[in-house]
Amino acid sequence: AASFDQRGLIDLAVGATLVVPGGFTNAQTGVIRGGGTIDLGSGTLHNLGIIAPDAGASDATATLSVLGNLTATSVGAILVDLAGTVVGEYDALDVSGTLVVDVGATLRLNEADGHSVGVGDAFRVAEFGTKSGEFVIDASFGDLYSATSSASELTLTATSNTNLRTWIGPAGGAWETAANWSGGVVPTAAQDVLIGGIVGGFLVLVNASGAQARRLQSNQHLAID
């Protein structure tokens, strides 16, 4: 059983080691970040909060190591920054024991340091002794990924970088008008939406019962009816 609940911030510098024999729980308010090592012996880290490999600078990537076991629960998330395709240019987890992925556990991806993911780019985001379960992939903006697990590694491969609808209506207008969107198609619930910064600003009219998007990034005013 976990020995305590971690409800704040654990920030592990690269090269640092936190020793917690028996393991612990990273609660829903808890954040574990850094590029160090968590030594649990034969214990387990139960993640209900945020785990974010991080080298300590803005968008700096790192590998966070867990000596022991890790259970990723459905209410927690693991954040992975992608700043390139070479090992070390993207975040990763290294779990020496068993990685248990509960149904609904999220792996959230983010393009960092100006990097744009290309189709076919592959990222080995986790290594482990053994693994059960599969993550829900919360893809970086406009991207789609496939996940492949071997006996000891989880690799994500970008299958699309055009899962995006961009507003092209020059003077505002209605969300449900196809001509206002790139490709002449209104966004679906599976697509990201970008409403950019056209000079002068404008108003997008949104019929709440018909508008759908996976995620929305807008630099303009939205009026929801």
C-alpha positions as CSV (number, residue, x, y, z in Angstrom):
1,A,0.0,0.0,0.0
2,A,1.1,3.6,-0.6
3,S,2.8,5.1,2.4
4,F,1.4,8.7,2.1
5,D,-0.5,11.1,-0.2
6,Q,1.6,13.7,-2.0
7,R,-0.7,16.7,-2.6
8,G,1.7,19.5,-3.5
9,L,4.8,19.7,-5.8
10,I,7.8,17.4,-6.1
11,D,10.4,18.9,-8.4
12,L,13.3,16.5,-9.1
13,A,16.3,18.0,-10.7
14,V,18.2,16.0,-13.3
15,G,20.5,13.6,-11.3
16,A,18.5,13.9,-8.1
17,T,16.9,10.9,-6.4
18,L,13.9,10.8,-4.1
19,V,13.8,7.6,-2.0
20,V,10.4,6.4,-0.8
21,P,10.4,2.7,0.2
22,G,7.0,1.2,-0.3
23,G,5.7,3.8,-2.7
24,F,3.2,6.6,-2.3
25,T,0.2,8.3,-4.0
26,N,0.4,11.4,-6.1
27,A,-3.0,12.9,-5.3
28,Q,-5.3,14.8,-7.7
29,T,-3.7,18.1,-6.5
30,G,-0.2,16.7,-6.8
31,V,2.4,17.4,-9.4
32,I,5.6,15.5,-9.9
33,R,8.0,17.0,-12.4
34,G,11.7,16.8,-13.2
35,G,14.4,14.6,-14.8
36,G,15.5,12.8,-11.7
37,T,14.7,9.4,-10.1
38,I,12.1,8.2,-7.7
39,D,13.3,5.1,-5.9
40,L,10.4,3.1,-4.5
41,G,12.2,-0.2,-3.9
42,S,9.5,-2.8,-4.7
43,G,6.7,-0.3,-4.0
44,T,4.3,1.5,-6.4
45,L,3.6,5.2,-7.3
46,H,-0.1,5.6,-7.8
47,N,-0.7,8.7,-10.0
48,L,-4.0,10.6,-9.6
49,G,-2.4,13.9,-10.4
50,I,0.1,15.2,-12.9
51,I,3.5,13.6,-13.8
52,A,5.6,15.9,-16.1
53,P,9.2,15.0,-17.0
54,D,11.0,18.3,-17.1
55,A,14.6,19.4,-17.1
56,G,13.9,22.5,-15.1
57,A,13.7,25.2,-17.8
58,S,10.9,26.4,-20.0
59,D,9.8,23.5,-22.2
60,A,13.1,21.6,-21.5
61,T,12.7,17.9,-22.0
62,A,13.9,15.1,-19.7
63,T,13.4,11.5,-18.7
64,L,11.8,10.8,-15.3
65,S,12.9,7.5,-13.9
66,V,10.9,5.3,-11.5
67,L,12.6,2.5,-9.7
68,G,9.7,0.3,-8.8
69,N,6.2,0.3,-10.2
70,L,3.8,3.0,-11.5
71,T,0.1,2.9,-11.8
72,A,-1.5,5.5,-14.0
73,T,-5.1,6.0,-13.0
74,S,-8.0,7.4,-14.9
75,V,-8.0,10.7,-13.1
76,G,-4.3,11.5,-13.6
77,A,-2.3,12.5,-16.6
78,I,1.3,12.2,-17.8
79,L,2.5,15.3,-19.7
80,V,5.0,14.8,-22.5
81,D,6.7,17.7,-24.4
82,L,7.9,17.0,-27.9
83,A,10.8,19.3,-29.0
84,G,12.4,16.9,-31.6
85,T,12.6,13.3,-32.6
86,V,16.0,12.3,-31.1
87,V,16.0,10.7,-27.7
88,G,16.5,13.5,-25.2
89,E,14.6,16.0,-27.3
90,Y,11.3,14.7,-26.0
91,D,10.0,13.8,-22.5
92,A,9.9,10.1,-21.4
93,L,9.3,7.8,-18.5
94,D,11.5,4.9,-17.5
95,V,9.8,2.5,-15.1
96,S,12.0,-0.4,-13.9
97,G,9.1,-2.5,-12.7
98,T,5.4,-2.7,-13.9
99,L,3.6,0.1,-15.6
100,V,-0.1,-0.4,-15.0
101,V,-2.4,1.8,-17.2
102,D,-5.9,2.0,-15.9
103,V,-8.8,2.5,-18.3
104,G,-9.0,6.2,-19.1
105,A,-5.5,7.2,-18.0
106,T,-4.2,10.0,-20.2
107,L,-0.9,10.7,-21.9
108,R,-1.0,14.4,-22.9
109,L,1.3,15.5,-25.7
110,N,2.5,19.1,-26.4
111,E,4.8,20.4,-29.1
112,A,7.5,22.4,-27.5
113,D,10.3,24.8,-28.4
114,G,8.7,25.6,-31.8
115,H,8.9,22.0,-32.9
116,S,6.3,20.9,-35.4
117,V,5.5,17.1,-35.6
118,G,5.8,15.5,-39.0
119,V,3.9,12.5,-40.2
120,G,5.9,9.4,-39.4
121,D,7.8,11.0,-36.5
122,A,8.2,8.4,-33.7
123,F,8.7,9.0,-30.0
124,R,9.7,6.3,-27.5
125,V,7.8,7.9,-24.6
126,A,8.0,5.1,-22.0
127,E,10.2,2.1,-21.1
128,F,9.2,-0.5,-18.5
129,G,9.8,-3.9,-17.1
130,T,6.3,-5.0,-17.9
131,K,3.1,-3.2,-18.8
132,S,-0.7,-3.7,-18.8
133,G,-3.4,-1.4,-20.3
134,E,-3.3,1.4,-22.9
135,F,-3.2,5.2,-22.5
136,V,-5.8,7.6,-23.9
137,I,-3.6,9.8,-26.2
138,D,-4.4,13.5,-25.8
139,A,-2.6,14.5,-29.0
140,S,-0.7,17.7,-29.6
141,F,-2.7,20.4,-31.4
142,G,-3.7,19.4,-34.9
143,D,-2.0,15.9,-34.7
144,L,-3.0,12.3,-34.5
145,Y,-0.9,9.4,-33.2
146,S,-0.8,5.6,-33.2
147,A,0.6,3.8,-30.1
148,T,2.7,0.6,-30.3
149,S,3.8,-1.4,-27.2
150,S,6.6,-3.9,-27.3
151,A,7.6,-6.0,-24.3
152,S,9.5,-3.1,-22.8
153,E,8.7,0.1,-24.7
154,L,5.8,2.4,-25.7
155,T,6.3,4.3,-29.0
156,L,4.0,6.9,-30.4
157,T,4.0,7.6,-34.1
158,A,2.4,10.7,-35.7
159,T,-0.2,9.6,-38.3
160,S,-1.4,13.1,-39.2
161,N,-0.5,16.7,-38.6
162,T,-3.5,18.1,-40.4
163,N,-6.3,17.2,-38.0
164,L,-7.2,20.8,-37.9
165,R,-9.8,23.3,-39.2
166,T,-8.7,26.9,-39.6
167,W,-11.1,29.8,-39.8
168,I,-10.7,31.6,-43.2
169,G,-13.8,33.8,-43.1
170,P,-12.2,37.2,-43.5
171,A,-14.9,39.3,-41.7
172,G,-16.3,36.9,-39.1
173,G,-19.6,35.1,-39.5
174,A,-21.3,31.9,-38.5
175,W,-19.5,28.8,-37.2
176,E,-21.8,26.5,-39.2
177,T,-21.0,28.1,-42.5
178,A,-18.7,25.7,-44.3
179,A,-17.1,28.4,-46.5
180,N,-15.6,30.0,-43.3
181,W,-13.4,27.0,-42.7
182,S,-10.3,25.6,-44.4
183,G,-11.2,22.7,-46.7
184,G,-14.8,24.1,-46.9
185,V,-15.9,21.8,-44.1
186,V,-17.3,22.6,-40.7
187,P,-15.2,21.2,-37.8
188,T,-16.2,17.9,-36.2
189,A,-15.8,16.8,-32.6
190,A,-12.6,14.9,-33.5
191,Q,-10.8,18.0,-34.9
192,D,-8.9,20.9,-33.4
193,V,-10.0,24.4,-34.3
194,L,-7.8,27.5,-34.9
195,I,-9.4,30.9,-35.2
196,G,-6.4,33.1,-35.8
197,G,-5.4,36.8,-35.4
198,I,-6.8,38.5,-38.5
199,V,-6.0,42.2,-38.3
200,G,-8.9,44.3,-37.0
201,G,-10.6,41.5,-35.1
202,F,-14.1,40.0,-35.8
203,L,-16.9,38.1,-34.2
204,V,-17.7,34.4,-34.7
205,L,-21.3,33.5,-34.1
206,V,-21.6,30.1,-32.4
207,N,-24.8,28.0,-32.3
208,A,-24.0,26.0,-29.2
209,S,-26.2,23.1,-30.3
210,G,-24.2,22.6,-33.5
211,A,-20.6,23.7,-32.9
212,Q,-18.1,20.9,-32.2
213,A,-14.4,20.7,-31.7
214,R,-11.8,18.5,-30.0
215,R,-10.0,21.7,-28.8
216,L,-10.4,25.4,-29.7
217,Q,-7.7,28.0,-29.9
218,S,-9.1,31.5,-30.7
219,N,-7.7,35.0,-30.9
220,Q,-11.1,36.5,-31.7
221,H,-14.4,37.1,-29.9
222,L,-17.0,34.2,-29.8
223,A,-20.7,34.9,-29.4
224,I,-22.5,31.7,-28.2
225,D,-26.2,31.5,-28.9
